[in-house]
Structure formats: C-alpha cells, structure tokens
Amino acid sequence: MVEDTGKTLRADTYRPVNAPEPVRVEEDASGCPVAVREKRRQAAISIEDRWRIDDEWWRAGPVTRLYYAVRLASGQRLVLYKDLNDSGWYRQNY
C-alpha cells in the first residue's frame, strides 16, 4: 500500500510520461536514420521496424510522424520519429 503524503494534488504538478525528447539524427539520401548523436555518435546498424502515424487531421496542428525502431551499434534498441510537420527528430521511449 502506498502511504498518503498528505499533499494536495494539483493539475500543474502533473507531467507527461514518456514524453518525446529532441535528438540529433543523421539521415541517408532517402531520409532514413543512419546515426544518432546523443552524448556521442552511434551508428544505426539496422532498422527493425518502420511505421507512419497520421492523426488528428481535423485539428489546426495535425500529427504526422514517421517512426523507426533502430538497433544501434552498441546493441541498444531505440524508437525514433521524424515529425513531418517540422522535420525534427525525436526519441520516444516505450
């Protein structure tokens, strides 16, 4: 059982879980990720999966993303997406 801290919950104290983080990605000529630069450059040795999300098309700011599940040279699996609205790359932990 979790102990009651006695603190009042407020809406401004919540934060999103697994929020995307901007990341620097090197692309090949077709736009696929070939390396990720976080603390240091790591080559993407394989793309294990790729999918596209087109959502909330009825809103002023629709969501259009191209996701990649990549395997880095270190063996780490990473989920990245390219926001097709702003061309930025983001890391999304799942």
N, CA, C and O of each residue as an XYZ file, in Angstrom:
376
protein
N       0.829     -1.163      0.000
C       0.000      0.000      0.000
C       0.886      1.243      0.000
O       1.903      1.290      0.692
N       0.494      2.246     -0.778
C       1.255      3.495     -0.851
C       0.800      4.422      0.260
O      -0.396      4.624      0.471
N       1.756      4.973      0.957
C       1.446      5.863      2.075
C       0.947      7.210      1.554
O       1.483      7.737      0.579
N      -0.074      7.764      2.200
C      -0.619      9.072      1.844
C       0.363     10.144      2.310
O       0.688     10.222      3.495
N       0.835     10.973      1.368
C       1.803     12.014      1.706
C       1.140     13.237      2.323
O       1.812     14.073      2.927
N      -0.177     13.346      2.173
C      -0.894     14.499      2.706
C      -0.850     15.708      1.790
O      -1.453     16.736      2.100
N      -0.149     15.607      0.667
C      -0.063     16.729     -0.264
C      -1.320     16.810     -1.113
O      -1.906     15.791     -1.479
N      -1.722     18.028     -1.419
C      -2.865     18.255     -2.296
C      -2.403     18.112     -3.746
O      -1.404     18.709     -4.148
N      -3.133     17.324     -4.521
C      -2.801     17.162     -5.930
C      -3.332     18.354     -6.709
O      -4.464     18.794     -6.509
N      -2.487     18.869     -7.605
C      -2.878     19.995     -8.446
C      -2.563     19.651     -9.898
O      -1.618     18.915    -10.183
N      -3.357     20.187    -10.799
C      -3.180     19.888    -12.223
C      -1.826     20.355    -12.743
O      -1.284     19.734    -13.657
N      -1.265     21.425    -12.193
C       0.007     21.927    -12.702
C       1.216     21.130    -12.205
O       2.345     21.425    -12.595
N       1.001     20.141    -11.363
C       2.109     19.313    -10.884
C       2.291     18.040    -11.699
O       3.277     17.325    -11.516
N       1.367     17.752    -12.582
C       1.481     16.560    -13.419
C       2.455     16.810    -14.550
O       2.597     17.937    -15.027
N       3.120     15.760    -14.973
C       3.984     15.848    -16.139
C       3.769     14.605    -16.986
O       3.460     13.535    -16.461
N       3.932     14.743    -18.285
C       3.695     13.601    -19.159
C       4.706     12.482    -18.918
O       5.852     12.728    -18.545
N       4.262     11.266    -19.136
C       5.126     10.094    -19.038
C       5.591      9.741    -20.449
O       4.808      9.784    -21.397
N       6.842      9.400    -20.579
C       7.421      9.029    -21.878
C       7.279     10.129    -22.919
O       7.009      9.850    -24.087
N       7.458     11.375    -22.502
C       7.389     12.494    -23.444
C       8.538     12.387    -24.447
O       9.643     11.994    -24.071
N       8.300     12.729    -25.715
C       9.375     12.669    -26.706
C      10.474     13.674    -26.375
O      10.212     14.751    -25.840
N      11.701     13.302    -26.703
C      12.864     14.162    -26.478
C      13.519     14.462    -27.824
O      13.731     13.543    -28.615
N      13.843     15.719    -28.101
C      14.549     16.023    -29.349
C      15.891     15.304    -29.388
O      16.560     15.166    -28.364
N      16.277     14.851    -30.565
C      17.546     14.130    -30.730
C      18.107     14.482    -32.107
O      17.357     14.728    -33.052
N      19.436     14.500    -32.203
C      20.074     14.760    -33.500
C      20.265     13.440    -34.234
O      20.822     12.485    -33.693
N      19.795     13.405    -35.469
C      19.855     12.188    -36.278
C      20.485     12.517    -37.624
O      20.141     13.521    -38.248
N      21.403     11.675    -38.067
C      21.962     11.781    -39.415
C      21.127     10.891    -40.323
O      20.845      9.739    -39.993
N      20.737     11.432    -41.462
C      19.889     10.704    -42.426
C      20.686     10.349    -43.673
O      21.662     11.017    -44.015
N      20.251      9.279    -44.352
C      20.815      8.973    -45.661
C      20.023      9.756    -46.711
O      19.157     10.560    -46.368
N      20.320      9.521    -47.971
C      19.677     10.263    -49.058
C      18.169     10.057    -49.111
O      17.443     10.925    -49.595
N      17.687      8.912    -48.616
C      16.238      8.648    -48.640
C      15.536      9.107    -47.362
O      14.324      8.942    -47.228
N      16.288      9.680    -46.425
C      15.680     10.189    -45.194
C      15.665      9.221    -44.032
O      15.133      9.543    -42.970
N      16.236      8.039    -44.208
C      16.277      7.046    -43.125
C      17.434      7.355    -42.176
O      18.478      7.838    -42.613
N      17.259      7.081    -40.884
C      18.334      7.364    -39.931
C      19.531      6.423    -40.115
O      19.368      5.212    -40.270
N      20.730      7.003    -40.096
C      21.950      6.198    -40.193
C      22.816      6.340    -38.941
O      23.686      5.507    -38.686
N      22.574      7.402    -38.157
C      23.326      7.594    -36.914
C      22.536      8.518    -35.998
O      21.761      9.362    -36.446
N      22.757      8.331    -34.706
C      22.113      9.149    -33.682
C      23.217      9.795    -32.867
O      24.194      9.144    -32.496
N      23.052     11.078    -32.592
C      24.026     11.800    -31.763
C      23.347     12.220    -30.477
O      22.540     13.149    -30.462
N      23.679     11.533    -29.399
C      23.218     11.956    -28.083
C      24.460     12.490    -27.373
O      24.845     13.639    -27.592
N      25.077     11.698    -26.548
C      26.344     12.109    -25.938
C      27.491     11.921    -26.927
O      28.462     12.677    -26.935
N      27.351     10.905    -27.748
C      28.340     10.638    -28.801
C      27.602     10.042    -29.991
O      26.444      9.640    -29.878
N      28.278      9.987    -31.125
C      27.665      9.447    -32.337
C      27.608      7.932    -32.257
O      28.596      7.274    -31.929
N      26.426      7.383    -32.563
C      26.261      5.931    -32.635
C      25.600      5.594    -33.972
O      24.565      6.156    -34.329
N      26.208      4.685    -34.685
C      25.657      4.269    -35.976
C      24.419      3.414    -35.762
O      24.350      2.611    -34.832
N      23.445      3.602    -36.640
C      22.265      2.734    -36.664
C      22.595      1.582    -37.605
O      22.720      1.776    -38.814
N      22.737      0.374    -37.042
C      23.171     -0.756    -37.873
C      22.002     -1.437    -38.573
O      22.195     -2.126    -39.574
N      20.773     -1.245    -38.044
C      19.610     -1.811    -38.730
C      18.346     -1.062    -38.338
O      18.235     -0.500    -37.248
N      17.410     -1.077    -39.256
C      16.065     -0.561    -38.988
C      15.186     -1.788    -38.838
O      14.958     -2.522    -39.800
N      14.693     -2.008    -37.624
C      13.915     -3.212    -37.337
C      12.436     -3.055    -37.679
O      11.748     -4.042    -37.944
N      11.955     -1.830    -37.674
C      10.546     -1.592    -37.997
C      10.387     -0.138    -38.396
O      11.182      0.720    -38.013
N       9.348      0.124    -39.170
C       9.032      1.486    -39.592
C       7.532      1.596    -39.739
O       6.895      0.699    -40.292
N       6.956      2.691    -39.249
C       5.525      2.920    -39.403
C       5.235      4.409    -39.400
O       6.040      5.218    -38.939
N       4.080      4.752    -39.920
C       3.682      6.162    -40.031
C       2.386      6.369    -39.273
O       1.486      5.531    -39.298
N       2.314      7.520    -38.591
C       1.115      7.913    -37.859
C       0.610      9.219    -38.465
O       1.346     10.203    -38.531
N      -0.620      9.225    -38.897
C      -1.317     10.438    -39.333
C      -2.568     10.520    -38.475
O      -3.495      9.726    -38.638
N      -2.594     11.486    -37.557
C      -3.685     11.559    -36.592
C      -4.083     13.009    -36.371
O      -3.330     13.934    -36.676
N      -5.248     13.180    -35.851
C      -5.811     14.495    -35.538
C      -5.769     15.424    -36.753
O      -5.498     16.618    -36.624
N      -6.039     14.867    -37.924
C      -6.006     15.624    -39.172
C      -7.043     16.748    -39.200
O      -6.928     17.673    -40.005
N      -8.040     16.679    -38.341
C      -9.090     17.680    -38.312
C      -8.693     18.918    -37.495
O      -9.385     19.935    -37.542
N      -7.603     18.839    -36.760
C      -7.169     19.961    -35.919
C      -6.235     20.901    -36.680
O      -5.754     20.585    -37.768
N      -5.993     22.061    -36.079
C      -5.084     23.043    -36.691
C      -3.662     22.493    -36.788
O      -2.938     22.811    -37.731
N      -3.256     21.665    -35.813
C      -1.910     21.076    -35.820
C      -1.973     19.567    -35.867
O      -1.820     18.923    -34.829
N      -2.192     18.974    -37.036
C      -2.287     17.511    -37.113
C      -0.964     16.837    -36.759
O       0.101     17.447    -36.854
N      -1.045     15.577    -36.352
C       0.128     14.776    -36.009
C       0.487     13.928    -37.218
O      -0.303     13.092    -37.658
N       1.675     14.145    -37.749
C       2.168     13.370    -38.889
C       3.601     12.978    -38.574
O       4.501     13.818    -38.592
N       3.811     11.699    -38.285
C       5.117     11.214    -37.844
C       5.505      9.936    -38.575
O       4.660      9.100    -38.894
N       6.790      9.807    -38.830
C       7.349      8.592    -39.401
C       8.270      7.986    -38.345
O       9.319      8.547    -38.028
N       7.870      6.840    -37.808
C       8.596      6.175    -36.717
C       9.576      5.144    -37.254
O       9.339      4.514    -38.285
N      10.684      4.986    -36.534
C      11.686      3.968    -36.844
C      12.105      3.291    -35.541
O      12.407      3.970    -34.559
N      12.125      1.978    -35.526
C      12.744      1.226    -34.439
C      14.108      0.814    -34.974
O      14.197      0.001    -35.895
N      15.165      1.370    -34.401
C      16.518      1.122    -34.911
C      17.350      0.391    -33.869
O      17.113      0.507    -32.666
N      18.326     -0.360    -34.352
C      19.306     -1.021    -33.497
C      20.616     -0.270    -33.697
O      21.111     -0.155    -34.818
N      21.174      0.239    -32.598
C      22.427      0.980    -32.666
C      23.614      0.025    -32.585
O      23.459     -1.140    -32.218
N      24.785      0.518    -32.924
C      25.993     -0.303    -32.896
C      26.279     -0.829    -31.494
O      26.911     -1.874    -31.345
N      25.826     -0.125    -30.475
C      26.027     -0.562    -29.086
C      25.100     -1.714    -28.709
O      25.263     -2.319    -27.649
N      24.125     -2.022    -29.572
C      23.148     -3.066    -29.285
C      21.836     -2.527    -28.748
O      20.853     -3.260    -28.645
N      21.818     -1.249    -28.407
C      20.609     -0.616    -27.877
C      19.543     -0.490    -28.966
O      19.839     -0.153    -30.112
N      18.296     -0.770    -28.578
C      17.156     -0.564    -29.480
C      16.541      0.777    -29.132
O      16.317      1.078    -27.959
N      16.271      1.575    -30.136
C      15.797      2.928    -29.929
C      14.630      3.201    -30.866
O      14.678      2.836    -32.041
N      13.576      3.846    -30.351
C      12.456      4.250    -31.191
C      12.584      5.749    -31.437
O      12.575      6.553    -30.505
N      12.702      6.099    -32.706
C      12.828      7.486    -33.137
C      11.648      7.822    -34.021
O      11.041      6.939    -34.627
N      11.324      9.106    -34.092
C      10.375      9.515    -35.119
C      10.758     10.856    -35.688
O      11.348     11.699    -35.012
N      10.412     11.037    -36.945
C      10.602     12.316    -37.615
C       9.236     12.967    -37.706
O       8.306     12.407    -38.287
N       9.120     14.154    -37.127
C       7.881     14.921    -37.220
C       7.845     15.509    -38.620
O       8.669     16.362    -38.952
N       6.923     15.078    -39.432
C       6.874     15.522    -40.816
C       6.316     16.930    -40.961
O       6.322     17.485    -42.060
N       5.833     17.517    -39.870
C       5.380     18.906    -39.898
C       6.547     19.877    -39.705
O       6.618     20.900    -40.386
N       7.461     19.564    -38.782
C       8.578     20.477    -38.509
C       9.939     19.894    -38.893
O      10.959     20.558    -38.708
N       9.978     18.683    -39.418
C      11.199     17.982    -39.854
C      12.161     17.678    -38.711
O      13.314     17.325    -38.959
N      11.713     17.807    -37.467
C      12.565     17.496    -36.326
C      12.534     16.025    -35.999
O      11.552     15.337    -36.278
N      13.618     15.537    -35.403
C      13.735     14.155    -34.958
C      13.564     14.092    -33.450
O      14.019     14.974    -32.721
N      12.898     13.032    -32.990
C      12.621     12.866    -31.565
C      12.831     11.410    -31.176
O      12.694     10.495    -31.988
N      13.167     11.232    -29.910
C      13.312      9.904    -29.317
C      12.080      9.657    -28.459
O      11.676     10.531    -27.692
N      11.488      8.493    -28.577
C      10.292      8.156    -27.785
C      10.542      6.833    -27.097
O      10.742      5.815    -27.761
N      10.533      6.832    -25.772
C      10.755      5.606    -25.016
C       9.438      4.847    -24.829
O       8.413      5.431    -24.475
N       9.489      3.561    -25.069
C       8.315      2.708    -24.875
C       8.676      1.568    -23.977
O       7.830      0.725    -23.681
